[in-house]
Amino acid sequence: AYSNSSYEEALTYVEQALDLQGDSAEALTLYAQILDKLGDTGKAAEVLEQVIGDNPNYEAAYGILIRVYSDLGHPEKIQELLDACGNTSIKEKYSSYISRQLPIYCSIACFIKL
């Protein structure tokens, strides 16, 4: 259902999966992706933060959460996320993302402070 863009239907299926195994990182990550597609990006971020908190080496959740933070306009949260990450390979994979996003944030923040 997710691959066919039937997000409401996909949401039903993933909720059933979560009823059976509520701590599944894969199911929670898919749940977050569906929430994001349905426009509940803030809730998607919360779910992904929970997934990473419970599964700090689950790389897929980092990639999706970084995109969500970017969509929400929160490059500082991307920085915080990667600063807190203890997995070197995940940090290295996404470190270039920070260098692309942070200068934009800094120039906007500096402009606002003026």
C-alpha positions as CSV (number, residue, x, y, z in Angstrom):
1,A,0.0,0.0,0.0
2,Y,2.9,2.4,0.8
3,S,4.6,1.9,-2.5
4,N,1.2,2.6,-4.3
5,S,0.8,5.9,-2.4
6,S,-2.2,4.5,-0.5
7,Y,-1.0,6.0,2.7
8,E,-4.2,5.7,4.6
9,E,-4.3,2.0,3.8
10,A,-0.6,1.6,4.6
11,L,-1.2,3.3,7.9
12,T,-3.8,0.7,8.8
13,Y,-1.4,-2.1,8.0
14,V,1.5,-0.7,9.9
15,E,-0.7,0.0,13.0
16,Q,-1.7,-3.6,12.9
17,A,1.9,-4.6,12.8
18,L,2.7,-2.3,15.7
19,D,-0.1,-3.9,17.7
20,L,1.7,-7.2,17.3
21,Q,5.2,-5.9,17.8
22,G,5.2,-2.3,19.1
23,D,9.0,-2.1,19.5
24,S,9.9,-3.0,15.9
25,A,12.3,-0.3,14.6
26,E,11.3,-1.2,11.0
27,A,7.6,-0.9,11.6
28,L,8.0,2.3,13.6
29,T,10.2,3.8,10.9
30,L,7.6,3.0,8.3
31,Y,4.9,4.4,10.5
32,A,6.9,7.7,10.7
33,Q,7.3,7.8,6.9
34,I,3.6,7.3,6.4
35,L,2.8,10.1,9.0
36,D,5.2,12.3,7.1
37,K,3.5,11.6,3.8
38,L,0.1,12.3,5.4
39,G,1.4,15.7,6.5
40,D,2.1,15.0,10.2
41,T,5.8,15.7,9.9
42,G,6.1,16.7,13.6
43,K,4.7,13.4,14.8
44,A,6.9,11.6,12.3
45,A,10.0,13.3,13.9
46,E,8.9,12.3,17.4
47,V,8.5,8.6,16.3
48,L,11.9,8.6,14.6
49,E,13.5,10.2,17.7
50,Q,12.0,7.4,19.7
51,V,13.3,4.8,17.3
52,I,16.8,6.2,17.4
53,G,16.7,6.5,21.2
54,D,15.8,2.8,21.5
55,N,18.0,1.7,18.5
56,P,21.0,4.1,18.3
57,N,22.6,2.2,15.5
58,Y,19.6,2.0,13.2
59,E,20.9,3.9,10.3
60,A,17.7,4.1,8.3
61,A,16.0,6.1,11.0
62,Y,18.8,8.7,11.0
63,G,18.5,9.3,7.2
64,I,14.8,9.8,7.4
65,L,14.9,12.0,10.5
66,I,17.6,14.2,8.9
67,R,15.4,14.7,5.9
68,V,12.4,15.4,8.2
69,Y,14.4,18.0,10.2
70,S,15.5,19.5,6.9
71,D,11.9,19.7,5.7
72,L,10.9,21.3,9.0
73,G,13.7,23.9,8.7
74,H,15.7,22.7,11.7
75,P,19.4,22.3,10.7
76,E,20.3,22.8,14.3
77,K,18.5,19.6,15.2
78,I,20.4,17.7,12.5
79,Q,23.6,18.9,14.2
80,E,22.4,17.9,17.7
81,L,21.3,14.5,16.4
82,L,24.7,13.7,14.9
83,D,26.6,15.2,17.8
84,A,24.7,12.7,20.1
85,C,25.3,9.8,17.7
86,G,27.8,7.3,19.0
87,N,28.1,5.4,15.7
88,T,31.1,6.7,13.7
89,S,29.9,5.4,10.4
90,I,26.5,7.1,10.7
91,K,28.2,10.3,11.7
92,E,30.6,10.1,8.7
93,K,27.7,9.2,6.3
94,Y,25.7,12.3,7.2
95,S,28.3,14.8,8.3
96,S,28.4,16.4,4.8
97,Y,24.7,17.0,5.1
98,I,25.5,19.3,8.1
99,S,28.1,21.3,6.2
100,R,25.5,21.9,3.4
101,Q,22.7,22.9,5.8
102,L,24.4,24.8,8.6
103,P,25.7,27.8,6.6
104,I,22.2,28.6,5.4
105,Y,20.9,28.4,9.0
106,C,23.8,30.5,10.3
107,S,23.3,33.3,7.8
108,I,19.6,33.4,8.5
109,A,20.1,33.4,12.2
110,C,22.7,36.1,12.0
111,F,20.4,38.2,9.8
112,I,17.6,37.8,12.3
113,K,19.8,38.8,15.3
114,L,20.7,42.0,13.5
